Amino acid sequence: MLPKENRLKKKKDFDQVFKQGKSFKEDFLFLKTKKNKLKEPRFGFIVSTKISKKAVVRNKIKRRLREIAKGSLVRLRPGLDVVLVAQKGIEEKEFAEIKEVCEKLFRKANILND
């Protein structure tokens, strides 16, 4: 589970990222990033009912995305709000494939420290 200080929770925060953030797309994931004035990166995840009507499937996807984000926290630049939006096709992918696409997206967005 992501630590509390690394979570985007408020609708206002999500709206700001979508209005002012930069967008990146890779396969079945869409990423929006925006700088914030905090010391920690914060993550938000969106998995719509278009992907699956079943909450079990949507929650599984969110858990996988959270785990990938948690593993990347130490390598991410501080002071970023990141929203990952899952798109059709992600429900059929394995964890390793999703992780690989996330890594590509993070590099594309230039949010990694390495």
N, CA, C and O atoms as CSV, one atom per row, in Angstrom:
chain,resi,resn,atom,element,x,y,z
A,1,MET,N,N,0.834,-1.187,0.000
A,1,MET,CA,C,0.000,0.000,0.000
A,1,MET,C,C,0.877,1.249,0.000
A,1,MET,O,O,1.910,1.302,0.667
A,2,LEU,N,N,0.456,2.224,-0.741
A,2,LEU,CA,C,1.191,3.487,-0.802
A,2,LEU,C,C,1.061,4.247,0.519
A,2,LEU,O,O,-0.023,4.292,1.101
A,3,PRO,N,N,2.149,4.840,0.994
A,3,PRO,CA,C,2.055,5.679,2.201
A,3,PRO,C,C,1.100,6.855,1.974
A,3,PRO,O,O,0.933,7.314,0.844
A,4,LYS,N,N,0.481,7.335,3.042
A,4,LYS,CA,C,-0.513,8.409,2.951
A,4,LYS,C,C,0.010,9.652,2.235
A,4,LYS,O,O,-0.704,10.269,1.445
A,5,GLU,N,N,1.261,10.011,2.518
A,5,GLU,CA,C,1.802,11.248,1.924
A,5,GLU,C,C,2.056,11.114,0.428
A,5,GLU,O,O,2.352,12.105,-0.239
A,6,ASN,N,N,1.944,9.902,-0.106
A,6,ASN,CA,C,2.165,9.671,-1.538
A,6,ASN,C,C,0.872,9.407,-2.300
A,6,ASN,O,O,0.898,8.876,-3.411
A,7,ARG,N,N,-0.249,9.775,-1.711
A,7,ARG,CA,C,-1.540,9.533,-2.375
A,7,ARG,C,C,-2.220,10.837,-2.751
A,7,ARG,O,O,-2.230,11.794,-1.977
A,8,LEU,N,N,-2.786,10.862,-3.941
A,8,LEU,CA,C,-3.666,11.946,-4.364
A,8,LEU,C,C,-5.077,11.503,-4.011
A,8,LEU,O,O,-5.509,10.433,-4.439
A,9,LYS,N,N,-5.799,12.300,-3.241
A,9,LYS,CA,C,-7.124,11.863,-2.820
A,9,LYS,C,C,-8.236,12.837,-3.187
A,9,LYS,O,O,-9.357,12.421,-3.482
A,10,LYS,N,N,-7.935,14.108,-3.170
A,10,LYS,CA,C,-8.986,15.104,-3.357
A,10,LYS,C,C,-9.288,15.341,-4.838
A,10,LYS,O,O,-8.394,15.332,-5.684
A,11,LYS,N,N,-10.555,15.550,-5.119
A,11,LYS,CA,C,-10.984,15.815,-6.489
A,11,LYS,C,C,-10.288,17.059,-7.042
A,11,LYS,O,O,-9.940,17.115,-8.221
A,12,LYS,N,N,-10.091,18.049,-6.180
A,12,LYS,CA,C,-9.424,19.292,-6.564
A,12,LYS,C,C,-8.011,19.011,-7.097
A,12,LYS,O,O,-7.589,19.602,-8.091
A,13,ASP,N,N,-7.288,18.109,-6.430
A,13,ASP,CA,C,-5.933,17.755,-6.852
A,13,ASP,C,C,-5.944,17.054,-8.210
A,13,ASP,O,O,-5.127,17.358,-9.079
A,14,PHE,N,N,-6.868,16.119,-8.385
A,14,PHE,CA,C,-6.995,15.423,-9.665
A,14,PHE,C,C,-7.315,16.417,-10.783
A,14,PHE,O,O,-6.731,16.357,-11.865
A,15,ASP,N,N,-8.254,17.336,-10.508
A,15,ASP,CA,C,-8.645,18.332,-11.512
A,15,ASP,C,C,-7.472,19.210,-11.915
A,15,ASP,O,O,-7.305,19.513,-13.097
A,16,GLN,N,N,-6.651,19.626,-10.945
A,16,GLN,CA,C,-5.484,20.456,-11.254
A,16,GLN,C,C,-4.502,19.715,-12.155
A,16,GLN,O,O,-3.962,20.285,-13.103
A,17,VAL,N,N,-4.277,18.442,-11.851
A,17,VAL,CA,C,-3.350,17.654,-12.668
A,17,VAL,C,C,-3.886,17.551,-14.094
A,17,VAL,O,O,-3.123,17.668,-15.053
A,18,PHE,N,N,-5.191,17.333,-14.240
A,18,PHE,CA,C,-5.754,17.197,-15.577
A,18,PHE,C,C,-5.783,18.519,-16.339
A,18,PHE,O,O,-5.637,18.525,-17.561
A,19,LYS,N,N,-5.967,19.636,-15.640
A,19,LYS,CA,C,-6.007,20.937,-16.314
A,19,LYS,C,C,-4.612,21.440,-16.683
A,19,LYS,O,O,-4.405,21.940,-17.789
A,20,GLN,N,N,-3.654,21.310,-15.758
A,20,GLN,CA,C,-2.356,21.953,-15.938
A,20,GLN,C,C,-1.219,20.971,-16.223
A,20,GLN,O,O,-0.098,21.393,-16.505
A,21,GLY,N,N,-1.492,19.683,-16.155
A,21,GLY,CA,C,-0.420,18.700,-16.283
A,21,GLY,C,C,-0.041,18.366,-17.712
A,21,GLY,O,O,-0.752,18.713,-18.655
A,22,LYS,N,N,1.090,17.689,-17.859
A,22,LYS,CA,C,1.559,17.212,-19.155
A,22,LYS,C,C,1.097,15.770,-19.331
A,22,LYS,O,O,1.019,15.011,-18.365
A,23,SER,N,N,0.790,15.400,-20.572
A,23,SER,CA,C,0.234,14.072,-20.855
A,23,SER,C,C,1.226,13.197,-21.607
A,23,SER,O,O,1.995,13.669,-22.445
A,24,PHE,N,N,1.186,11.911,-21.283
A,24,PHE,CA,C,2.006,10.914,-21.968
A,24,PHE,C,C,1.176,9.649,-22.097
A,24,PHE,O,O,0.419,9.298,-21.192
A,25,LYS,N,N,1.324,8.954,-23.248
A,25,LYS,CA,C,0.551,7.736,-23.459
A,25,LYS,C,C,1.464,6.627,-23.956
A,25,LYS,O,O,2.364,6.851,-24.766
A,26,GLU,N,N,1.212,5.436,-23.454
A,26,GLU,CA,C,1.971,4.251,-23.865
A,26,GLU,C,C,1.024,3.069,-23.785
A,26,GLU,O,O,0.488,2.779,-22.715
A,27,ASP,N,N,0.808,2.383,-24.894
A,27,ASP,CA,C,-0.067,1.202,-24.953
A,27,ASP,C,C,-1.402,1.420,-24.243
A,27,ASP,O,O,-2.261,2.145,-24.744
A,28,PHE,N,N,-1.575,0.796,-23.081
A,28,PHE,CA,C,-2.849,0.797,-22.366
A,28,PHE,C,C,-2.823,1.689,-21.129
A,28,PHE,O,O,-3.690,1.571,-20.263
A,29,LEU,N,N,-1.831,2.584,-21.038
A,29,LEU,CA,C,-1.746,3.501,-19.899
A,29,LEU,C,C,-1.602,4.938,-20.377
A,29,LEU,O,O,-0.963,5.216,-21.391
A,30,PHE,N,N,-2.204,5.829,-19.628
A,30,PHE,CA,C,-2.153,7.257,-19.902
A,30,PHE,C,C,-1.656,7.911,-18.622
A,30,PHE,O,O,-2.157,7.603,-17.540
A,31,LEU,N,N,-0.669,8.816,-18.725
A,31,LEU,CA,C,-0.057,9.422,-17.548
A,31,LEU,C,C,-0.155,10.938,-17.638
A,31,LEU,O,O,0.112,11.523,-18.688
A,32,LYS,N,N,-0.533,11.564,-16.547
A,32,LYS,CA,C,-0.555,13.024,-16.446
A,32,LYS,C,C,0.333,13.406,-15.273
A,32,LYS,O,O,0.215,12.826,-14.193
A,33,THR,N,N,1.224,14.378,-15.472
A,33,THR,CA,C,2.089,14.833,-14.385
A,33,THR,C,C,2.013,16.351,-14.238
A,33,THR,O,O,1.819,17.083,-15.208
A,34,LYS,N,N,2.171,16.792,-13.013
A,34,LYS,CA,C,2.186,18.222,-12.710
A,34,LYS,C,C,3.076,18.420,-11.492
A,34,LYS,O,O,3.069,17.603,-10.570
A,35,LYS,N,N,3.833,19.496,-11.489
A,35,LYS,CA,C,4.674,19.796,-10.334
A,35,LYS,C,C,3.817,20.307,-9.179
A,35,LYS,O,O,2.806,20.981,-9.377
A,36,ASN,N,N,4.260,19.960,-7.954
A,36,ASN,CA,C,3.613,20.503,-6.762
A,36,ASN,C,C,4.699,21.068,-5.846
A,36,ASN,O,O,5.886,20.972,-6.158
A,37,LYS,N,N,4.307,21.641,-4.749
A,37,LYS,CA,C,5.287,22.271,-3.854
A,37,LYS,C,C,5.623,21.389,-2.651
A,37,LYS,O,O,6.121,21.875,-1.635
A,38,LEU,N,N,5.349,20.107,-2.774
A,38,LEU,CA,C,5.609,19.173,-1.670
A,38,LEU,C,C,6.949,18.476,-1.873
A,38,LEU,O,O,7.544,18.547,-2.948
A,39,LYS,N,N,7.410,17.805,-0.829
A,39,LYS,CA,C,8.697,17.110,-0.905
A,39,LYS,C,C,8.557,15.695,-1.441
A,39,LYS,O,O,9.550,15.075,-1.820
A,40,GLU,N,N,7.337,15.181,-1.476
A,40,GLU,CA,C,7.090,13.806,-1.896
A,40,GLU,C,C,6.294,13.769,-3.202
A,40,GLU,O,O,5.448,14.633,-3.434
A,41,PRO,N,N,6.556,12.779,-4.053
A,41,PRO,CA,C,5.668,12.591,-5.218
A,41,PRO,C,C,4.346,11.986,-4.739
A,41,PRO,O,O,4.326,11.201,-3.791
A,42,ARG,N,N,3.241,12.356,-5.401
A,42,ARG,CA,C,1.931,11.808,-5.041
A,42,ARG,C,C,1.313,11.145,-6.271
A,42,ARG,O,O,1.446,11.638,-7.391
A,43,PHE,N,N,0.645,10.035,-6.047
A,43,PHE,CA,C,0.043,9.261,-7.117
A,43,PHE,C,C,-1.469,9.184,-6.976
A,43,PHE,O,O,-2.008,9.137,-5.870
A,44,GLY,N,N,-2.142,9.172,-8.128
A,44,GLY,CA,C,-3.575,8.909,-8.200
A,44,GLY,C,C,-3.802,7.911,-9.321
A,44,GLY,O,O,-3.034,7.875,-10.283
A,45,PHE,N,N,-4.839,7.108,-9.210
A,45,PHE,CA,C,-5.123,6.068,-10.196
A,45,PHE,C,C,-6.581,6.126,-10.604
A,45,PHE,O,O,-7.469,6.298,-9.769
A,46,ILE,N,N,-6.815,5.979,-11.908
A,46,ILE,CA,C,-8.177,5.971,-12.416
A,46,ILE,C,C,-8.355,4.730,-13.279
A,46,ILE,O,O,-7.642,4.525,-14.261
A,47,VAL,N,N,-9.331,3.904,-12.884
A,47,VAL,CA,C,-9.688,2.717,-13.659
A,47,VAL,C,C,-11.200,2.770,-13.824
A,47,VAL,O,O,-11.945,2.542,-12.871
A,48,SER,N,N,-11.649,3.071,-15.035
A,48,SER,CA,C,-13.077,3.303,-15.254
A,48,SER,C,C,-13.852,2.008,-15.466
A,48,SER,O,O,-13.275,0.939,-15.670
A,49,THR,N,N,-15.168,2.134,-15.414
A,49,THR,CA,C,-16.023,0.969,-15.645
A,49,THR,C,C,-16.019,0.546,-17.108
A,49,THR,O,O,-16.534,-0.521,-17.440
A,50,LYS,N,N,-15.449,1.358,-17.983
A,50,LYS,CA,C,-15.312,0.965,-19.393
A,50,LYS,C,C,-14.346,-0.209,-19.523
A,50,LYS,O,O,-14.465,-1.014,-20.446
A,51,ILE,N,N,-13.400,-0.305,-18.608
A,51,ILE,CA,C,-12.431,-1.401,-18.636
A,51,ILE,C,C,-13.110,-2.698,-18.218
A,51,ILE,O,O,-12.945,-3.730,-18.869
A,52,SER,N,N,-13.872,-2.644,-17.133
A,52,SER,CA,C,-14.614,-3.814,-16.673
A,52,SER,C,C,-15.754,-3.344,-15.786
A,52,SER,O,O,-15.603,-2.412,-14.995
A,53,LYS,N,N,-16.877,-3.993,-15.927
A,53,LYS,CA,C,-18.018,-3.665,-15.067
A,53,LYS,C,C,-17.796,-4.234,-13.661
A,53,LYS,O,O,-18.437,-3.801,-12.703
A,54,LYS,N,N,-16.894,-5.197,-13.545
A,54,LYS,CA,C,-16.665,-5.867,-12.264
A,54,LYS,C,C,-15.659,-5.094,-11.417
A,54,LYS,O,O,-14.537,-4.831,-11.850
A,55,ALA,N,N,-16.072,-4.736,-10.212
A,55,ALA,CA,C,-15.212,-3.994,-9.289
A,55,ALA,C,C,-13.971,-4.802,-8.928
A,55,ALA,O,O,-12.904,-4.233,-8.698
A,56,VAL,N,N,-14.105,-6.123,-8.879
A,56,VAL,CA,C,-12.977,-6.989,-8.530
A,56,VAL,C,C,-11.834,-6.792,-9.524
A,56,VAL,O,O,-10.672,-6.697,-9.132
A,57,VAL,N,N,-12.170,-6.731,-10.803
A,57,VAL,CA,C,-11.156,-6.558,-11.855
A,57,VAL,C,C,-10.533,-5.167,-11.768
A,57,VAL,O,O,-9.314,-5.023,-11.854
A,58,ARG,N,N,-11.373,-4.142,-11.597
A,58,ARG,CA,C,-10.854,-2.764,-11.504
A,58,ARG,C,C,-9.941,-2.607,-10.292
A,58,ARG,O,O,-8.894,-1.966,-10.383
A,59,ASN,N,N,-10.330,-3.187,-9.163
A,59,ASN,CA,C,-9.513,-3.086,-7.952
A,59,ASN,C,C,-8.192,-3.832,-8.107
A,59,ASN,O,O,-7.168,-3.388,-7.589
A,60,LYS,N,N,-8.204,-4.946,-8.805
A,60,LYS,CA,C,-6.973,-5.705,-9.057
A,60,LYS,C,C,-5.993,-4.853,-9.871
A,60,LYS,O,O,-4.795,-4.830,-9.590
A,61,ILE,N,N,-6.512,-4.161,-10.873
A,61,ILE,CA,C,-5.669,-3.291,-11.704
A,61,ILE,C,C,-5.086,-2.168,-10.845
A,61,ILE,O,O,-3.897,-1.864,-10.948
A,62,LYS,N,N,-5.920,-1.548,-9.993
A,62,LYS,CA,C,-5.436,-0.475,-9.121
A,62,LYS,C,C,-4.368,-0.980,-8.158
A,62,LYS,O,O,-3.377,-0.293,-7.913
A,63,ARG,N,N,-4.567,-2.178,-7.611
A,63,ARG,CA,C,-3.566,-2.744,-6.693
A,63,ARG,C,C,-2.239,-2.942,-7.407
A,63,ARG,O,O,-1.180,-2.659,-6.846
A,64,ARG,N,N,-2.292,-3.425,-8.635
A,64,ARG,CA,C,-1.062,-3.625,-9.412
A,64,ARG,C,C,-0.370,-2.293,-9.680
A,64,ARG,O,O,0.846,-2.183,-9.522
A,65,LEU,N,N,-1.135,-1.286,-10.084
A,65,LEU,CA,C,-0.552,0.031,-10.366
A,65,LEU,C,C,0.047,0.652,-9.098
A,65,LEU,O,O,1.106,1.276,-9.152
A,66,ARG,N,N,-0.636,0.479,-7.956
A,66,ARG,CA,C,-0.115,0.998,-6.692
A,66,ARG,C,C,1.206,0.339,-6.321
A,66,ARG,O,O,2.127,1.002,-5.842
A,67,GLU,N,N,1.293,-0.957,-6.543
A,67,GLU,CA,C,2.512,-1.696,-6.221
A,67,GLU,C,C,3.684,-1.215,-7.090
A,67,GLU,O,O,4.807,-1.081,-6.604
A,68,ILE,N,N,3.419,-0.964,-8.353
A,68,ILE,CA,C,4.457,-0.453,-9.264
A,68,ILE,C,C,4.895,0.937,-8.809
A,68,ILE,O,O,6.088,1.237,-8.772
A,69,ALA,N,N,3.920,1.786,-8.464
A,69,ALA,CA,C,4.234,3.145,-7.999
A,69,ALA,C,C,5.048,3.105,-6.712
A,69,ALA,O,O,6.004,3.863,-6.550
A,70,LYS,N,N,4.667,2.225,-5.805
A,70,LYS,CA,C,5.376,2.094,-4.525
A,70,LYS,C,C,6.833,1.700,-4.751
A,70,LYS,O,O,7.724,2.217,-4.077
A,71,GLY,N,N,7.083,0.794,-5.688
A,71,GLY,CA,C,8.441,0.366,-5.997
A,71,GLY,C,C,9.268,1.446,-6.673
A,71,GLY,O,O,10.497,1.421,-6.615
A,72,SER,N,N,8.598,2.392,-7.313
A,72,SER,CA,C,9.297,3.456,-8.038
A,72,SER,C,C,9.485,4.724,-7.214
A,72,SER,O,O,10.161,5.651,-7.662
A,73,LEU,N,N,8.901,4.782,-6.020
A,73,LEU,CA,C,8.936,6.016,-5.211
A,73,LEU,C,C,10.342,6.545,-4.973
A,73,LEU,O,O,10.576,7.748,-5.085
A,74,VAL,N,N,11.285,5.660,-4.644
A,74,VAL,CA,C,12.636,6.112,-4.317
A,74,VAL,C,C,13.358,6.665,-5.547
A,74,VAL,O,O,14.288,7.461,-5.416
A,75,ARG,N,N,12.937,6.250,-6.728
A,75,ARG,CA,C,13.592,6.703,-7.962
A,75,ARG,C,C,12.923,7.919,-8.594
A,75,ARG,O,O,13.464,8.500,-9.535
A,76,LEU,N,N,11.756,8.311,-8.091
A,76,LEU,CA,C,11.019,9.436,-8.673
A,76,LEU,C,C,11.501,10.771,-8.130
A,76,LEU,O,O,11.966,10.869,-6.994
A,77,ARG,N,N,11.382,11.787,-8.957
A,77,ARG,CA,C,11.706,13.137,-8.509
A,77,ARG,C,C,10.693,13.587,-7.473
A,77,ARG,O,O,9.511,13.256,-7.576
A,78,PRO,N,N,11.142,14.341,-6.473
A,78,PRO,CA,C,10.188,14.860,-5.477
A,78,PRO,C,C,9.369,16.004,-6.078
A,78,PRO,O,O,9.778,16.629,-7.056
A,79,GLY,N,N,8.224,16.260,-5.484
A,79,GLY,CA,C,7.410,17.401,-5.893
A,79,GLY,C,C,6.639,17.190,-7.170
A,79,GLY,O,O,6.543,18.102,-7.992
A,80,LEU,N,N,6.085,16.005,-7.357
A,80,LEU,CA,C,5.281,15.724,-8.553
A,80,LEU,C,C,3.948,15.113,-8.159
A,80,LEU,O,O,3.861,14.321,-7.220
A,81,ASP,N,N,2.918,15.492,-8.887
A,81,ASP,CA,C,1.634,14.799,-8.812
A,81,ASP,C,C,1.506,13.983,-10.086
A,81,ASP,O,O,1.646,14.515,-11.187
A,82,VAL,N,N,1.244,12.705,-9.941
A,82,VAL,CA,C,1.161,11.797,-11.086
A,82,VAL,C,C,-0.181,11.089,-11.044
A,82,VAL,O,O,-0.564,10.527,-10.018
A,83,VAL,N,N,-0.904,11.119,-12.177
A,83,VAL,CA,C,-2.151,10.371,-12.294
A,83,VAL,C,C,-1.982,9.351,-13.407
A,83,VAL,O,O,-1.658,9.702,-14.542
A,84,LEU,N,N,-2.204,8.087,-13.073
A,84,LEU,CA,C,-2.166,7.003,-14.058
A,84,LEU,C,C,-3.595,6.598,-14.386
A,84,LEU,O,O,-4.368,6.237,-13.499
A,85,VAL,N,N,-3.936,6.660,-15.665
A,85,VAL,CA,C,-5.273,6.295,-16.118
A,85,VAL,C,C,-5.158,5.012,-16.934
A,85,VAL,O,O,-4.473,4.975,-17.956
A,86,ALA,N,N,-5.832,3.968,-16.477
A,86,ALA,CA,C,-5.814,2.684,-17.182
A,86,ALA,C,C,-6.782,2.751,-18.356
A,86,ALA,O,O,-7.835,3.384,-18.272
A,87,GLN,N,N,-6.412,2.092,-19.453
A,87,GLN,CA,C,-7.271,2.059,-20.624
A,87,GLN,C,C,-7.539,0.623,-21.043
A,87,GLN,O,O,-6.901,-0.309,-20.554
A,88,LYS,N,N,-8.474,0.458,-21.939
A,88,LYS,CA,C,-8.904,-0.874,-22.385
A,88,LYS,C,C,-7.706,-1.724,-22.787
A,88,LYS,O,O,-6.806,-1.247,-23.477
A,89,GLY,N,N,-7.696,-2.952,-22.368
A,89,GLY,CA,C,-6.617,-3.872,-22.698
A,89,GLY,C,C,-5.747,-4.212,-21.504
A,89,GLY,O,O,-5.085,-5.251,-21.497
A,90,ILE,N,N,-5.736,-3.364,-20.503
A,90,ILE,CA,C,-4.874,-3.597,-19.334
A,90,ILE,C,C,-5.346,-4.799,-18.519
A,90,ILE,O,O,-4.547,-5.457,-17.854
A,91,GLU,N,N,-6.641,-5.080,-18.574
A,91,GLU,CA,C,-7.184,-6.173,-17.762
A,91,GLU,C,C,-6.660,-7.545,-18.185
A,91,GLU,O,O,-6.713,-8.495,-17.403
A,92,GLU,N,N,-6.155,-7.656,-19.416
A,92,GLU,CA,C,-5.649,-8.935,-19.918
A,92,GLU,C,C,-4.136,-9.074,-19.738
A,92,GLU,O,O,-3.583,-10.137,-20.017
A,93,LYS,N,N,-3.470,-8.036,-19.283
A,93,LYS,CA,C,-2.007,-8.047,-19.185
A,93,LYS,C,C,-1.526,-8.616,-17.858
A,93,LYS,O,O,-2.210,-8.548,-16.837
A,94,GLU,N,N,-0.337,-9.174,-17.912
A,94,GLU,CA,C,0.325,-9.684,-16.717
A,94,GLU,C,C,1.001,-8.524,-15.985
A,94,GLU,O,O,1.230,-7.462,-16.563
A,95,PHE,N,N,1.317,-8.742,-14.704
A,95,PHE,CA,C,1.960,-7.716,-13.880
A,95,PHE,C,C,3.266,-7.226,-14.509
A,95,PHE,O,O,3.520,-6.022,-14.541
A,96,ALA,N,N,4.089,-8.141,-15.007
A,96,ALA,CA,C,5.389,-7.780,-15.587
A,96,ALA,C,C,5.219,-6.860,-16.795
A,96,ALA,O,O,6.001,-5.927,-16.978
A,97,GLU,N,N,4.203,-7.117,-17.618
A,97,GLU,CA,C,3.955,-6.274,-18.795
A,97,GLU,C,C,3.523,-4.867,-18.374
A,97,GLU,O,O,3.959,-3.872,-18.953
A,98,ILE,N,N,2.665,-4.803,-17.365
A,98,ILE,CA,C,2.193,-3.499,-16.879
A,98,ILE,C,C,3.368,-2.713,-16.289
A,98,ILE,O,O,3.490,-1.508,-16.505
A,99,LYS,N,N,4.221,-3.405,-15.548
A,99,LYS,CA,C,5.390,-2.760,-14.942
A,99,LYS,C,C,6.324,-2.205,-16.009
A,99,LYS,O,O,6.843,-1.097,-15.874
A,100,GLU,N,N,6.536,-2.977,-17.070
A,100,GLU,CA,C,7.406,-2.554,-18.168
A,100,GLU,C,C,6.861,-1.288,-18.848
A,100,GLU,O,O,7.615,-0.361,-19.142
A,101,VAL,N,N,5.562,-1.263,-19.089
A,101,VAL,CA,C,4.934,-0.101,-19.724
A,101,VAL,C,C,5.014,1.118,-18.799
A,101,VAL,O,O,5.236,2.234,-19.267
A,102,CYS,N,N,4.834,0.910,-17.495
A,102,CYS,CA,C,4.962,2.013,-16.531
A,102,CYS,C,C,6.368,2.594,-16.560
A,102,CYS,O,O,6.541,3.813,-16.559
A,103,GLU,N,N,7.374,1.723,-16.588
A,103,GLU,CA,C,8.771,2.184,-16.656
A,103,GLU,C,C,8.998,3.039,-17.904
A,103,GLU,O,O,9.624,4.096,-17.835
A,104,LYS,N,N,8.486,2.573,-19.042
A,104,LYS,CA,C,8.610,3.333,-20.295
A,104,LYS,C,C,7.955,4.704,-20.149
A,104,LYS,O,O,8.514,5.721,-20.560
A,105,LEU,N,N,6.757,4.713,-19.556
A,105,LEU,CA,C,6.034,5.970,-19.368
A,105,LEU,C,C,6.792,6.924,-18.459
A,105,LEU,O,O,6.880,8.118,-18.746
A,106,PHE,N,N,7.346,6.403,-17.355
A,106,PHE,CA,C,8.095,7.246,-16.432
A,106,PHE,C,C,9.320,7.850,-17.116
A,106,PHE,O,O,9.649,9.015,-16.892
A,107,ARG,N,N,9.992,7.057,-17.949
A,107,ARG,CA,C,11.158,7.585,-18.686
A,107,ARG,C,C,10.727,8.627,-19.706
A,107,ARG,O,O,11.363,9.671,-19.849
A,108,LYS,N,N,9.640,8.334,-20.416
A,108,LYS,CA,C,9.113,9.250,-21.428
A,108,LYS,C,C,8.743,10.595,-20.796
A,108,LYS,O,O,8.986,11.656,-21.371
A,109,ALA,N,N,8.153,10.528,-19.609
A,109,ALA,CA,C,7.731,11.741,-18.899
A,109,ALA,C,C,8.897,12.421,-18.179
A,109,ALA,O,O,8.756,13.532,-17.668
A,110,ASN,N,N,10.053,11.743,-18.142
A,110,ASN,CA,C,11.261,12.275,-17.513
A,110,ASN,C,C,11.051,12.597,-16.027
A,110,ASN,O,O,11.433,13.666,-15.552
A,111,ILE,N,N,10.437,11.652,-15.307
A,111,ILE,CA,C,10.164,11.886,-13.893
A,111,ILE,C,C,11.050,11.004,-12.990
A,111,ILE,O,O,10.922,11.037,-11.766
A,112,LEU,N,N,11.927,10.236,-13.593
A,112,LEU,CA,C,12.850,9.392,-12.816
A,112,LEU,C,C,14.138,10.146,-12.537
A,112,LEU,O,O,14.561,10.973,-13.346
A,113,ASN,N,N,14.760,9.871,-11.411
A,113,ASN,CA,C,16.013,10.524,-11.040
A,113,ASN,C,C,17.217,9.985,-11.800
A,113,ASN,O,O,18.181,10.718,-12.021
A,114,ASP,N,N,17.180,8.691,-12.214
A,114,ASP,CA,C,18.361,8.111,-12.824
A,114,ASP,C,C,18.697,8.702,-14.149
A,114,ASP,O,O,19.677,8.299,-14.775
